[in-house]
Amino acid sequence: MPTAHRPAWTLAVASAAGYLLVLDLVGVNIALPDMRRRLDAGLAEVQWSIDAYALALAGLLLTAGALADRVGRRRMLLGGLAAFTAASLGCALAPSAPLLDVFRVVQGCGAAVLYGTASPLLAAAYPAGPARNRALGVYAAASGAAIATGPLVGGALTELFGWRAIFFLNVPAGVIAIAVAAGTVPESRDARPRPLDPLGALLLTGGLGGLLWALIEIPRLGWEDPGALLPAAAGAAALAALVRRRVPEPMIDLALLRDRLYAANASAALASHAAGAGSLAYFSLYVQGPMGTPPAQAGLWFLTYSAPALAAPLALGRVAHRFPAAALVAAGPLLTVLSTLLLAAAYRTGSWPPLVPGFAVGGLGAIGNLVSSQVALEAAPAERAGVAAGITNTAKQLGIAVGVAVLGVPYGLGGLGAMLVTAAALALLGALPALHLLTVSRSRRRPVKAPAVTPRTRSDQTR
């Protein structure tokens, strides 16, 4: 039983978990070339090392939060930490790429539990007001710190010890977190928990998994191979069934998408992560492949992306209220469009300085992380705030999985330049709904001009 119910301990455990979750996305990107070389893996197997984690995290995130509200958040936290730590050890010891991908699925399941319980635990530990806001700020800063330090940590560990060191790092950190959480984090539950929707989670995860399988495997198997087409058909059927379902309180509440701002926000979040995170994975392969950059140096170079990604949301938080919500929603994917086009124009130089502007602009696009959460909560009714935020977070994780799968096709067929142009198109599509809202709102505010009066003739006046 817990012996010291101090909120600071809950914050420390949640922040440590948040750091590790993001590190396992950012740091692994730097390790991909070494992973591919040492495991003698193909491009598809490397893609799955990212997508297996992101897909499990996205598919189970909402279910994990609802289950934690019922059975106890501390209990779920400890289970999630145990699964994440054990799977990390399995990843570190995996003798082949397929086994690594299997352990990454388990790791993603543990990550979903940690992601789904961290914020509710902090809300239970800190009363509403400044104290809770500060705690949530520290928790968000831990994830931001992982974005900033992940390339350095991943690059240094990979160069010194190989890619396995990134996963070994999670093991002692996870064991310490379990010991601290078991003795200090109090149990909490929701008096009126959200209903579970296991069928919804199964349809979402299975549907997306089938489609992603096809996108990743078709370049290897061919367009007519049943091993690619059958999973795609099954995935499409599962997603269609999810859309047609009618339950009182669904896990994926599609009614929220009737709000055009909420729908535009979800579209921008998915597209930004697909284009941004997806392209970073393949750029890491290019930097350490054709450019011949050592992992540690590549991690240092990627700071030109991660430093703005950490600073931009902090700076925007002070002035965000001065801008229309639709403009803020569109800003993230539009910055990603500019970033990928700048990189597409400069990568053939084969040196880093010409690439810096593109990466810096891409880092600024991380303002979308701040904007998406705020807009999701403001656009949805208060009683559905948890589901609204959960859907947006799910869209982000799905964006990573979709981006890695989709962008792998042009990367394999046409190289880095084709991949970057495709990423720009994805990001632009994500910005279009918000740009449309912005255009409509401006036209409504524009004063209506009086119609021109045509001088009437004498015959007109006598009618």
The 8 nearest C-alpha neighbors of each residue, nearest first, counted from 0:
[[1, 182, 2, 181, 183, 185, 184, 186],
 [0, 2, 182, 183, 3, 181, 185, 184],
 [1, 3, 182, 183, 0, 4, 184, 185],
 [4, 2, 183, 5, 1, 182, 184, 185],
 [5, 3, 183, 185, 184, 6, 2, 1],
 [4, 6, 7, 3, 8, 183, 9, 184],
 [5, 7, 9, 124, 8, 10, 4, 125],
 [6, 8, 10, 5, 9, 11, 134, 124],
 [9, 7, 11, 10, 6, 5, 183, 12],
 [8, 10, 6, 12, 184, 7, 11, 13],
 [9, 11, 7, 13, 8, 12, 14, 6],
 [10, 12, 8, 14, 9, 13, 15, 7],
 [13, 11, 15, 9, 14, 10, 176, 16],
 [12, 14, 16, 10, 117, 15, 11, 9],
 [13, 15, 138, 17, 11, 16, 12, 141],
 [16, 14, 18, 12, 17, 13, 11, 19],
 [15, 17, 13, 19, 14, 18, 12, 20],
 [18, 16, 14, 20, 15, 142, 19, 13],
 [17, 19, 142, 15, 145, 141, 16, 21],
 [20, 18, 22, 16, 17, 21, 23, 15],
 [21, 19, 17, 23, 22, 18, 16, 110],
 [20, 22, 24, 23, 18, 19, 145, 142],
 [23, 21, 19, 25, 26, 149, 145, 24],
 [24, 22, 21, 20, 26, 27, 25, 19],
 [23, 25, 21, 22, 27, 26, 28, 20],
 [26, 24, 22, 28, 149, 27, 23, 21],
 [27, 25, 153, 149, 22, 28, 150, 29],
 [26, 28, 30, 29, 25, 24, 23, 31],
 [29, 27, 280, 26, 31, 30, 25, 283],
 [28, 30, 27, 26, 31, 283, 154, 153],
 [29, 31, 27, 162, 28, 33, 32, 34],
 [30, 32, 34, 28, 33, 29, 35, 27],
 [33, 31, 35, 34, 284, 30, 36, 287],
 [34, 32, 36, 35, 30, 31, 37, 162],
 [35, 33, 31, 32, 37, 36, 162, 38],
 [34, 36, 40, 32, 33, 38, 39, 37],
 [35, 37, 39, 33, 34, 38, 32, 40],
 [36, 38, 34, 39, 35, 33, 40, 32],
 [39, 37, 40, 35, 36, 95, 34, 96],
 [40, 38, 36, 37, 35, 41, 34, 96],
 [41, 39, 35, 38, 44, 96, 45, 42],
 [40, 42, 44, 43, 45, 35, 39, 46],
 [41, 43, 45, 44, 46, 40, 35, 407],
 [44, 42, 46, 45, 41, 215, 47, 216],
 [45, 43, 47, 46, 41, 42, 40, 96],
 [44, 46, 48, 42, 47, 43, 35, 41],
 [47, 45, 43, 44, 48, 49, 42, 50],
 [46, 48, 50, 44, 49, 51, 45, 100],
 [47, 49, 100, 45, 46, 51, 50, 103],
 [50, 48, 47, 52, 51, 46, 53, 45],
 [49, 51, 47, 400, 53, 52, 54, 48],
 [50, 52, 104, 47, 54, 49, 53, 48],
 [53, 51, 107, 103, 104, 50, 55, 49],
 [52, 54, 50, 56, 400, 55, 51, 396],
 [53, 55, 57, 56, 51, 52, 50, 58],
 [56, 54, 107, 58, 108, 52, 57, 53],
 [55, 57, 111, 107, 53, 54, 59, 58],
 [58, 56, 393, 54, 396, 60, 55, 59],
 [57, 59, 204, 55, 56, 60, 54, 200],
 [58, 60, 62, 56, 57, 61, 111, 63],
 [59, 61, 111, 63, 57, 62, 115, 56],
 [62, 60, 64, 63, 59, 389, 65, 250],
 [61, 63, 65, 59, 64, 60, 66, 195],
 [64, 62, 66, 112, 60, 61, 65, 115],
 [63, 65, 115, 67, 61, 62, 66, 116],
 [64, 66, 62, 68, 67, 193, 63, 195],
 [67, 65, 63, 69, 68, 64, 62, 70],
 [68, 66, 72, 71, 64, 69, 70, 65],
 [67, 69, 189, 188, 65, 66, 192, 71],
 [70, 68, 66, 67, 71, 192, 188, 189],
 [71, 69, 67, 68, 66, 72, 188, 74],
 [72, 70, 188, 67, 74, 187, 73, 69],
 [71, 73, 67, 75, 74, 187, 116, 76],
 [72, 74, 76, 186, 75, 71, 77, 185],
 [75, 73, 77, 71, 72, 76, 78, 70],
 [74, 76, 78, 72, 73, 77, 67, 79],
 [77, 75, 73, 79, 78, 74, 113, 72],
 [76, 78, 80, 74, 79, 75, 177, 81],
 [79, 77, 75, 81, 76, 80, 82, 74],
 [78, 80, 109, 76, 112, 82, 81, 77],
 [81, 79, 83, 77, 78, 82, 84, 76],
 [80, 82, 78, 84, 79, 83, 85, 77],
 [83, 81, 109, 79, 85, 80, 84, 86],
 [82, 84, 109, 106, 80, 86, 81, 85],
 [85, 83, 87, 81, 170, 173, 86, 82],
 [86, 84, 88, 82, 87, 83, 81, 89],
 [85, 87, 89, 106, 83, 88, 102, 84],
 [86, 88, 90, 84, 166, 89, 85, 83],
 [89, 87, 91, 85, 86, 90, 167, 92],
 [88, 90, 86, 92, 87, 91, 93, 102],
 [91, 89, 87, 93, 99, 88, 92, 102],
 [90, 92, 163, 88, 166, 89, 167, 93],
 [91, 93, 89, 90, 94, 88, 163, 99],
 [92, 94, 90, 99, 95, 91, 98, 89],
 [95, 93, 92, 98, 96, 38, 99, 97],
 [96, 94, 98, 93, 97, 38, 99, 40],
 [95, 97, 99, 98, 44, 38, 40, 100],
 [98, 96, 100, 99, 95, 101, 44, 93],
 [99, 97, 101, 100, 96, 95, 93, 102],
 [98, 100, 96, 90, 102, 93, 97, 101],
 [99, 101, 103, 48, 97, 98, 102, 47],
 [102, 100, 98, 104, 103, 99, 97, 105],
 [103, 101, 105, 99, 104, 86, 100, 90],
 [102, 104, 106, 100, 52, 101, 105, 51],
 [105, 103, 107, 51, 52, 101, 102, 106],
 [106, 104, 108, 102, 107, 103, 86, 109],
 [105, 107, 83, 103, 86, 109, 104, 108],
 [106, 108, 52, 56, 110, 55, 104, 105],
 [109, 107, 105, 111, 110, 106, 55, 56],
 [110, 108, 79, 83, 82, 106, 112, 107],
 [109, 111, 107, 113, 108, 112, 114, 56],
 [112, 110, 56, 60, 114, 108, 109, 113],
 [111, 113, 115, 63, 79, 109, 110, 114],
 [114, 112, 110, 116, 115, 111, 79, 76],
 [115, 113, 111, 112, 116, 117, 110, 60],
 [114, 116, 64, 112, 113, 63, 60, 111],
 [115, 117, 113, 119, 114, 118, 64, 72],
 [118, 116, 120, 13, 119, 114, 113, 115],
 [117, 119, 121, 120, 116, 122, 115, 135],
 [120, 118, 122, 121, 116, 117, 123, 115],
 [121, 119, 123, 117, 122, 118, 116, 124],
 [120, 122, 124, 118, 123, 119, 125, 117],
 [121, 123, 119, 120, 125, 124, 118, 131],
 [124, 122, 120, 121, 125, 119, 187, 126],
 [125, 123, 121, 6, 122, 120, 126, 9],
 [124, 126, 131, 122, 123, 121, 130, 127],
 [127, 125, 131, 128, 124, 122, 130, 123],
 [126, 128, 131, 125, 129, 130, 122, 132],
 [127, 129, 131, 130, 132, 126, 125, 133],
 [128, 130, 132, 131, 133, 127, 126, 134],
 [131, 129, 133, 132, 128, 134, 125, 126],
 [130, 132, 125, 134, 133, 129, 127, 128],
 [131, 133, 129, 135, 134, 130, 136, 128],
 [134, 132, 136, 130, 131, 135, 129, 137],
 [135, 133, 131, 137, 136, 132, 138, 130],
 [134, 136, 138, 132, 137, 133, 139, 131],
 [135, 137, 133, 139, 134, 138, 140, 132],
 [138, 136, 140, 134, 139, 135, 133, 141],
 [137, 139, 14, 135, 141, 136, 140, 134],
 [140, 138, 136, 142, 141, 137, 135, 143],
 [139, 141, 143, 137, 142, 138, 144, 136],
 [142, 140, 144, 138, 18, 143, 139, 14],
 [141, 143, 18, 145, 139, 144, 140, 17],
 [144, 142, 140, 146, 145, 141, 309, 139],
 [143, 145, 147, 141, 146, 142, 148, 140],
 [144, 146, 149, 142, 148, 18, 143, 22],
 [147, 145, 143, 144, 149, 305, 148, 25],
 [148, 146, 305, 144, 145, 306, 149, 143],
 [147, 149, 145, 151, 150, 146, 144, 152],
 [148, 150, 26, 145, 152, 22, 146, 151],
 [151, 149, 298, 153, 26, 152, 148, 154],
 [152, 150, 298, 154, 148, 149, 153, 299],
 [153, 151, 149, 155, 154, 150, 148, 156],
 [154, 152, 26, 150, 156, 151, 155, 149],
 [153, 155, 295, 294, 298, 151, 157, 152],
 [154, 156, 295, 158, 152, 157, 153, 151],
 [157, 155, 159, 153, 158, 154, 160, 164],
 [158, 156, 161, 162, 154, 155, 160, 159],
 [157, 159, 155, 294, 156, 161, 160, 295],
 [158, 160, 156, 157, 155, 161, 295, 154],
 [159, 161, 157, 156, 158, 164, 162, 163],
 [162, 160, 157, 163, 158, 164, 159, 156],
 [163, 161, 157, 30, 164, 165, 34, 33],
 [164, 162, 91, 165, 166, 161, 167, 92],
 [163, 165, 167, 166, 162, 156, 160, 161],
 [166, 164, 168, 163, 167, 162, 153, 156],
 [165, 167, 87, 91, 168, 164, 169, 163],
 [168, 166, 164, 169, 170, 165, 91, 88],
 [167, 169, 166, 165, 170, 164, 171, 172],
 [170, 168, 172, 167, 166, 173, 171, 84],
 [169, 171, 173, 84, 172, 167, 168, 174],
 [172, 170, 174, 173, 169, 175, 168, 167],
 [171, 173, 169, 175, 170, 174, 176, 168],
 [174, 172, 176, 170, 84, 171, 175, 169],
 [173, 175, 171, 177, 176, 172, 170, 178],
 [174, 176, 178, 172, 173, 177, 171, 179],
 [175, 177, 173, 179, 174, 178, 180, 12],
 [178, 176, 180, 174, 175, 179, 181, 77],
 [179, 177, 175, 181, 176, 180, 174, 182],
 [178, 180, 176, 182, 177, 181, 183, 175],
 [179, 181, 184, 177, 183, 182, 178, 176],
 [182, 180, 178, 179, 177, 183, 1, 184],
 [181, 183, 1, 179, 180, 2, 0, 184],
 [182, 184, 1, 3, 180, 4, 2, 181],
 [183, 185, 180, 9, 4, 1, 182, 181],
 [186, 184, 4, 1, 183, 187, 73, 9],
 [185, 187, 73, 71, 72, 184, 188, 74],
 [188, 186, 71, 72, 185, 73, 123, 189],
 [189, 187, 68, 71, 69, 72, 190, 70],
 [188, 190, 68, 192, 191, 69, 187, 71],
 [189, 191, 192, 188, 68, 69, 187, 193],
 [192, 190, 189, 193, 68, 69, 188, 194],
 [193, 191, 189, 68, 69, 190, 194, 65],
 [192, 194, 65, 195, 191, 68, 69, 248],
 [195, 193, 192, 196, 65, 248, 249, 250],
 [194, 196, 197, 65, 193, 62, 66, 250],
 [195, 197, 199, 198, 250, 200, 194, 249],
 [198, 196, 200, 199, 195, 201, 62, 202],
 [199, 197, 201, 200, 196, 202, 203, 241],
 [198, 200, 202, 196, 197, 201, 203, 250],
 [199, 201, 197, 203, 198, 202, 58, 204],
 [202, 200, 198, 204, 199, 203, 205, 197],
 [201, 203, 237, 199, 205, 200, 206, 204],
 [204, 202, 200, 206, 201, 205, 199, 207],
 [205, 203, 58, 201, 207, 206, 202, 208],
 [206, 204, 208, 202, 207, 203, 201, 209],
 [234, 207, 205, 237, 238, 203, 209, 208],
 [206, 208, 210, 204, 209, 205, 234, 211],
 [209, 207, 205, 211, 206, 210, 204, 212],
 [208, 210, 234, 230, 231, 212, 206, 207],
 [211, 209, 231, 213, 207, 212, 234, 208],
 [210, 212, 214, 208, 213, 209, 207, 404],
 [213, 211, 209, 215, 210, 214, 216, 208],
 [212, 214, 227, 210, 216, 211, 217, 215],
 [215, 213, 211, 212, 404, 216, 217, 405],
 [214, 216, 212, 404, 213, 43, 217, 211],
 [215, 217, 213, 219, 218, 214, 212, 220],
 [216, 218, 221, 220, 219, 213, 222, 227],
 [219, 217, 216, 221, 220, 215, 408, 222],
 [220, 218, 216, 217, 221, 43, 215, 222],
 [221, 219, 217, 216, 218, 224, 222, 227],
 [222, 220, 217, 223, 224, 218, 219, 227],
 [221, 223, 217, 224, 220, 227, 228, 218],
 [224, 222, 221, 225, 228, 227, 220, 217],
 [223, 225, 226, 221, 227, 222, 220, 228],
 [226, 224, 228, 227, 229, 223, 230, 222],
 [225, 227, 224, 228, 229, 230, 220, 213],
 [228, 226, 213, 225, 224, 217, 229, 230],
 [227, 229, 225, 231, 230, 226, 232, 224],
 [228, 230, 232, 231, 225, 227, 226, 233],
 [231, 229, 209, 233, 232, 228, 227, 234],
 [232, 230, 210, 209, 234, 228, 229, 233],
 [231, 233, 229, 235, 234, 230, 228, 236],
 [234, 232, 230, 236, 231, 235, 229, 237],
 [206, 235, 233, 209, 231, 237, 236, 232],
 [234, 236, 232, 238, 237, 233, 206, 239],
 [237, 235, 239, 233, 234, 238, 240, 232],
 [238, 236, 206, 240, 234, 202, 239, 235],
 [237, 239, 241, 206, 235, 240, 236, 202],
 [240, 238, 236, 242, 241, 237, 235, 243],
 [239, 241, 237, 243, 238, 242, 244, 236],
 [240, 242, 238, 244, 239, 243, 202, 237],
 [243, 241, 239, 240, 244, 238, 253, 245],
 [242, 244, 240, 241, 239, 245, 238, 246],
 [245, 243, 241, 242, 240, 246, 249, 199],
 [244, 246, 243, 247, 249, 242, 248, 241],
 [245, 247, 249, 248, 244, 250, 196, 252],
 [248, 246, 249, 245, 194, 252, 250, 244],
 [249, 247, 246, 250, 194, 252, 193, 196],
 [250, 248, 252, 251, 246, 247, 196, 199],
 [249, 251, 196, 252, 199, 248, 61, 386],
 [252, 250, 249, 253, 390, 199, 386, 61],
 [253, 251, 254, 249, 250, 255, 248, 386],
 [252, 254, 255, 256, 251, 257, 242, 249],
 [253, 255, 256, 252, 257, 258, 251, 249],
 [256, 254, 253, 257, 258, 252, 379, 261],
 [255, 257, 262, 258, 254, 253, 261, 259],
 [258, 256, 255, 254, 259, 262, 253, 261],
 [257, 259, 256, 261, 260, 255, 262, 378],
 [258, 260, 262, 261, 257, 263, 256, 436],
 [259, 261, 263, 262, 258, 264, 378, 325],
 [262, 260, 264, 258, 263, 259, 378, 375],
 [261, 263, 256, 259, 265, 264, 260, 266],
 [264, 262, 260, 266, 432, 433, 261, 265],
 [263, 265, 261, 267, 262, 266, 328, 371],
 [266, 264, 268, 262, 267, 263, 391, 269],
 [267, 265, 263, 429, 269, 264, 268, 270],
 [266, 268, 429, 264, 270, 265, 269, 430],
 [269, 267, 265, 271, 266, 395, 270, 264],
 [268, 270, 398, 394, 395, 266, 272, 267],
 [271, 269, 429, 273, 426, 267, 272, 268],
 [272, 270, 332, 268, 274, 273, 426, 269],
 [271, 273, 398, 275, 276, 399, 269, 270],
 [402, 272, 274, 398, 399, 270, 277, 271],
 [273, 275, 422, 271, 277, 272, 426, 278],
 [276, 274, 272, 278, 277, 271, 273, 279],
 [277, 275, 279, 272, 278, 399, 273, 274],
 [278, 276, 402, 403, 273, 274, 279, 275],
 [277, 279, 281, 280, 275, 276, 274, 282],
 [280, 278, 282, 276, 277, 281, 283, 275],
 [279, 281, 28, 283, 278, 277, 282, 276],
 [282, 280, 284, 283, 278, 279, 285, 277],
 [281, 283, 285, 279, 284, 280, 286, 278],
 [282, 284, 286, 281, 280, 285, 29, 279],
 [283, 285, 281, 282, 32, 287, 286, 288],
 [286, 284, 288, 282, 283, 287, 289, 281],
 [285, 287, 290, 283, 288, 284, 292, 282],
 [286, 288, 292, 291, 285, 284, 290, 283],
 [287, 289, 285, 291, 290, 286, 284, 292],
 [288, 290, 291, 285, 286, 287, 349, 284],
 [289, 291, 286, 288, 292, 287, 349, 285],
 [292, 290, 287, 288, 289, 286, 293, 285],
 [291, 293, 287, 290, 286, 297, 294, 296],
 [292, 294, 296, 295, 297, 287, 291, 158],
 [295, 293, 154, 297, 158, 296, 298, 157],
 [296, 294, 154, 155, 298, 297, 293, 158],
 [295, 297, 299, 298, 293, 294, 300, 292],
 [298, 296, 294, 300, 299, 295, 292, 293],
 [299, 297, 150, 151, 154, 295, 301, 296],
 [298, 300, 296, 297, 301, 302, 151, 295],
 [301, 299, 297, 302, 298, 303, 296, 351],
 [300, 302, 298, 303, 304, 299, 297, 150],
 [301, 303, 305, 304, 300, 299, 306, 147],
 [302, 304, 301, 359, 305, 306, 358, 300],
 [305, 303, 362, 358, 359, 302, 301, 306],
 [304, 306, 147, 302, 308, 307, 146, 362],
 [305, 307, 309, 308, 302, 147, 304, 303],
 [308, 306, 362, 310, 309, 363, 311, 305],
 [309, 307, 362, 305, 365, 306, 363, 311],
 [310, 308, 306, 307, 143, 311, 305, 147],
 [309, 311, 307, 313, 308, 312, 306, 314],
 [310, 312, 314, 313, 363, 307, 308, 366],
 [313, 311, 366, 315, 314, 310, 369, 316],
 [314, 312, 310, 316, 311, 315, 309, 317],
 [313, 315, 311, 312, 316, 317, 310, 318],
 [316, 314, 312, 317, 318, 319, 313, 311],
 [315, 317, 313, 319, 314, 318, 312, 369],
 [316, 318, 315, 314, 319, 313, 320, 312],
 [317, 319, 315, 320, 316, 321, 314, 322],
 [320, 318, 321, 315, 316, 322, 317, 327],
 [319, 321, 318, 322, 323, 317, 316, 324],
 [322, 320, 319, 318, 323, 324, 317, 327],
 [323, 321, 320, 319, 324, 326, 327, 318],
 [324, 322, 326, 325, 327, 321, 320, 437],
 [323, 325, 327, 326, 328, 322, 374, 260],
 [324, 326, 328, 433, 327, 323, 437, 329],
 [327, 325, 329, 323, 324, 328, 330, 437],
 [328, 326, 330, 324, 325, 329, 370, 323],
 [327, 329, 325, 326, 330, 264, 324, 433],
 [328, 330, 430, 326, 433, 327, 331, 332],
 [329, 331, 327, 333, 328, 332, 334, 326],
 [332, 330, 364, 367, 334, 333, 329, 366],
 [333, 331, 335, 271, 426, 334, 430, 330],
 [334, 332, 336, 330, 335, 331, 329, 427],
 [335, 333, 364, 337, 336, 331, 332, 330],
 [334, 336, 332, 338, 333, 361, 337, 364],
 [337, 335, 423, 333, 334, 339, 338, 426],
 [338, 336, 334, 340, 335, 339, 341, 333],
 [339, 337, 357, 335, 361, 341, 360, 336],
 [338, 340, 342, 341, 419, 336, 337, 423],
 [339, 341, 343, 337, 342, 338, 344, 336],
 [342, 340, 357, 344, 338, 339, 343, 337],
 [341, 343, 339, 345, 357, 344, 340, 346],
 [344, 342, 340, 416, 341, 345, 419, 346],
 [343, 345, 341, 342, 346, 340, 347, 416],
 [346, 344, 342, 343, 347, 353, 354, 348],
 [345, 347, 348, 342, 343, 349, 344, 354],
 [348, 346, 349, 345, 344, 343, 350, 416],
 [349, 347, 346, 350, 345, 353, 351, 354],
 [348, 350, 347, 346, 290, 351, 345, 289],
 [351, 349, 348, 352, 353, 354, 290, 346],
 [350, 352, 354, 353, 355, 349, 300, 348],
 [353, 351, 354, 355, 350, 356, 345, 348],
 [354, 352, 351, 355, 345, 350, 356, 348],
 [355, 353, 351, 352, 357, 356, 342, 345],
 [354, 356, 358, 352, 357, 353, 359, 303],
 [357, 355, 359, 358, 354, 360, 353, 341],
 [358, 356, 338, 341, 342, 360, 355, 359],
 [357, 359, 304, 361, 355, 360, 356, 303],
 [358, 360, 304, 362, 356, 361, 303, 357],
 [361, 359, 363, 338, 357, 362, 358, 356],
 [362, 360, 358, 338, 364, 335, 359, 363],
 [361, 363, 308, 304, 307, 359, 364, 360],
 [362, 364, 360, 365, 307, 361, 308, 311],
 [363, 365, 331, 361, 334, 362, 366, 335],
 [364, 366, 367, 308, 363, 362, 368, 331],
 [367, 365, 312, 364, 368, 369, 311, 331],
 [366, 368, 331, 370, 365, 369, 371, 364],
 [369, 367, 366, 371, 365, 370, 372, 312],
 [370, 368, 367, 366, 371, 372, 312, 373],
 [369, 371, 367, 373, 372, 368, 374, 366],
 [370, 372, 374, 368, 373, 369, 367, 375],
 [373, 371, 375, 370, 374, 369, 388, 376],
 [372, 374, 370, 376, 375, 371, 377, 369],
 [373, 375, 377, 371, 376, 372, 378, 370],
 [376, 374, 372, 378, 373, 377, 388, 387],
 [375, 377, 373, 374, 384, 379, 378, 388],
 [378, 376, 374, 375, 379, 373, 380, 381],
 [377, 379, 375, 376, 261, 374, 260, 380],
 [378, 380, 376, 377, 384, 375, 387, 381],
 [381, 379, 383, 382, 384, 378, 377, 376],
 [380, 382, 384, 383, 379, 376, 377, 385],
 [383, 381, 380, 384, 385, 379, 386, 387],
 [384, 382, 381, 386, 380, 385, 387, 379],
 [383, 385, 387, 381, 376, 386, 382, 379],
 [386, 384, 388, 387, 383, 389, 382, 376],
 [385, 387, 389, 383, 388, 384, 390, 250],
 [388, 386, 384, 390, 389, 385, 375, 383],
 [389, 387, 391, 385, 390, 386, 375, 384],
 [388, 390, 386, 392, 391, 387, 61, 393],
 [389, 391, 393, 387, 392, 388, 386, 394],
 [390, 392, 394, 388, 393, 389, 265, 395],
 [393, 391, 389, 395, 394, 390, 388, 396],
 [392, 394, 57, 390, 396, 391, 395, 389],
 [395, 393, 391, 269, 397, 392, 396, 398],
 [396, 394, 398, 269, 392, 393, 397, 268],
 [397, 395, 393, 57, 399, 398, 394, 53],
 [398, 396, 394, 400, 399, 395, 57, 401],
 [397, 399, 273, 269, 272, 395, 401, 396],
 [398, 400, 273, 402, 396, 272, 397, 401],
 [399, 401, 50, 397, 403, 398, 402, 53],
 [400, 402, 398, 404, 399, 403, 405, 273],
 [273, 403, 401, 277, 399, 405, 404, 400],
 [402, 404, 277, 400, 406, 401, 405, 407],
 [405, 403, 401, 215, 407, 402, 406, 214],
 [406, 404, 402, 407, 403, 401, 408, 214],
 [407, 405, 408, 403, 418, 402, 404, 409],
 [406, 408, 410, 404, 405, 409, 411, 403],
 [407, 409, 411, 406, 410, 405, 412, 218],
 [410, 408, 412, 418, 413, 411, 417, 406],
 [411, 409, 414, 418, 407, 408, 415, 413],
 [410, 412, 408, 409, 407, 414, 413, 218],
 [411, 413, 409, 410, 414, 408, 417, 218],
 [414, 412, 417, 409, 410, 411, 415, 416],
 [415, 413, 410, 416, 417, 411, 412, 418],
 [414, 416, 418, 410, 417, 419, 413, 282],
 [415, 417, 419, 343, 418, 414, 420, 413],
 [418, 416, 420, 413, 409, 419, 415, 414],
 [417, 419, 410, 409, 415, 421, 416, 420],
 [420, 418, 422, 416, 421, 339, 417, 343],
 [419, 421, 423, 417, 422, 418, 416, 424],
 [422, 420, 424, 418, 419, 423, 417, 425],
 [423, 421, 274, 419, 425, 420, 424, 418],
 [422, 424, 336, 420, 426, 421, 425, 339],
 [423, 425, 421, 427, 422, 426, 428, 420],
 [426, 424, 422, 428, 423, 427, 270, 274],
 [425, 427, 332, 429, 270, 423, 428, 424],
 [426, 428, 424, 430, 429, 425, 423, 336],
 [429, 427, 425, 431, 426, 430, 424, 270],
 [428, 430, 267, 270, 426, 266, 427, 431],
 [429, 431, 329, 427, 428, 332, 433, 267],
 [430, 432, 434, 428, 433, 429, 435, 427],
 [433, 431, 263, 435, 434, 430, 436, 429],
 [434, 432, 436, 325, 263, 435, 329, 431],
 [435, 433, 437, 431, 436, 432, 438, 430],
 [434, 436, 438, 432, 433, 437, 431, 439],
 [437, 435, 433, 439, 434, 438, 440, 432],
 [436, 438, 434, 440, 435, 439, 325, 433],
 [439, 437, 435, 441, 436, 440, 434, 442],
 [438, 440, 436, 442, 441, 437, 435, 443],
 [439, 441, 443, 437, 442, 438, 436, 444],
 [442, 440, 444, 438, 443, 439, 445, 437],
 [443, 441, 445, 439, 444, 440, 438, 446],
 [444, 442, 440, 441, 445, 439, 446, 438],
 [443, 445, 441, 442, 446, 440, 439, 447],
 [446, 444, 442, 443, 441, 447, 440, 448],
 [447, 445, 448, 444, 443, 442, 449, 441],
 [446, 448, 445, 449, 444, 443, 450, 442],
 [447, 449, 450, 446, 451, 445, 452, 444],
 [450, 448, 451, 447, 452, 446, 453, 445],
 [451, 449, 448, 452, 447, 453, 446, 454],
 [450, 452, 453, 449, 448, 454, 447, 455],
 [453, 451, 450, 454, 449, 455, 448, 456],
 [452, 454, 455, 451, 450, 456, 459, 449],
 [455, 453, 452, 456, 459, 451, 457, 460],
 [454, 456, 459, 453, 460, 457, 458, 452],
 [457, 455, 459, 458, 460, 454, 461, 453],
 [456, 458, 460, 459, 461, 455, 462, 454],
 [459, 457, 461, 456, 460, 462, 455, 454],
 [460, 458, 456, 457, 461, 462, 455, 454],
 [459, 461, 457, 458, 462, 456, 455, 454],
 [460, 462, 458, 459, 457, 456, 455, 454],
 [461, 459, 460, 458, 457, 456, 455, 454]]
